[in-house]
Every structure is written in C-alpha cells, then in structure tokens.
C-alpha cells in the first residue's frame, strides 16, 4: 500500500477522488467543487491518494492542526471495500500521527453508521463527544449532529472543537 500526497488540483487523481467524494458523501457532509479545489492551496490540508497494488483505492483528507490531525474525509473506493484496506489505512494513520480526531455519524442512525463506529472502535478510537455539531459547509447546507472520536484522551475538548470550527469550517 502506498500513500501519495496530491498537491495540485491538476493531478489526474483529483477527478476520481472528487467524483467518489460527491457520490459517497451527502450534500450536507461535503464541500462544493470550488471549495474542494481550494483545499490544495491551504498549507494545513493534505489530500492523500491511497494506492493498493499500484491502483487508486481511496483517499484521505486530513488537516494538520495545532497538536493533532483532524481526518475530515476517509474513503476506500467502492470496488476496493471489504478487503480490510480501511484497517490498513487506519494503521498507517496511527503510525504517522500520534494524535488523531475525526467525526462520524452517531451509531443510532442506521446499520452503516453502526458498522463505521464499530470499525473505529476496533481500530483504536474512542468516543470523546456525543454533542458535537458539524458546522454547515456553506449556503443551503445544514449543520449535522455528529460524534467526535480520537485515538487519545484530549485535555481540552472545547479548544479542539473551536480549532476545527475556526480552521476546517471557517
């Protein structure tokens, strides 16, 4: 498995990443195309293409914040799912970054949400906030009640949430 940072919106991988991102994540859980492309000029953001056997298998969108990494989006492309790649990608993240925070849908929202929560628990994350509200991604998009998870015990959850709101969703 390889992890390659995509540094330009002109990279050939971007179209596949954005199309899958748009198909997978509901409108309220993602950026519009222009805002997505603007991620490439933000020094805090890394868009990472995940390769499996030299083929594009997924991606990560991470934010390197003050003292932790925020995983904004993580996807294994549909034709690579159910091959344990998600666990391999998560293991890579855990080796690369000692402190990780991410948001997920609460597990009571359905079978997929329960599976996702179980996946993260099995891979070293714990629930740190059940009252987290993801800000709107823009005009006409809703805020979302989500959960925050982390692979460590943050000392000041309020500061983490404020930084996510200020930097990621500004």
ZIJOZI-V32272 format. One record per run of one state. SS is the DSSP state (H for helix, E for strand, L for the rest). FROM is the first residue (numbers start at 0). TO is the last residue. If there is no record, write none. Layout:
ss=SS from=FROM to=TO
ss=SS from=FROM to=TO
This chain:
ss=L from=0 to=0
ss=E from=1 to=5
ss=L from=6 to=11
ss=H from=12 to=23
ss=L from=24 to=25
ss=H from=26 to=28
ss=L from=29 to=31
ss=H from=32 to=40
ss=L from=41 to=43
ss=E from=44 to=51
ss=L from=52 to=53
ss=E from=54 to=63
ss=L from=64 to=67
ss=E from=68 to=75
ss=L from=76 to=76
ss=H from=77 to=79
ss=L from=80 to=83
ss=H from=84 to=95
ss=L from=96 to=98
ss=E from=99 to=104
ss=L from=105 to=105
ss=H from=106 to=108
ss=L from=109 to=109
ss=H from=110 to=121
ss=L from=122 to=124
ss=E from=125 to=133
ss=L from=134 to=142
ss=E from=143 to=149
ss=L from=150 to=155
ss=H from=156 to=167
ss=L from=168 to=169
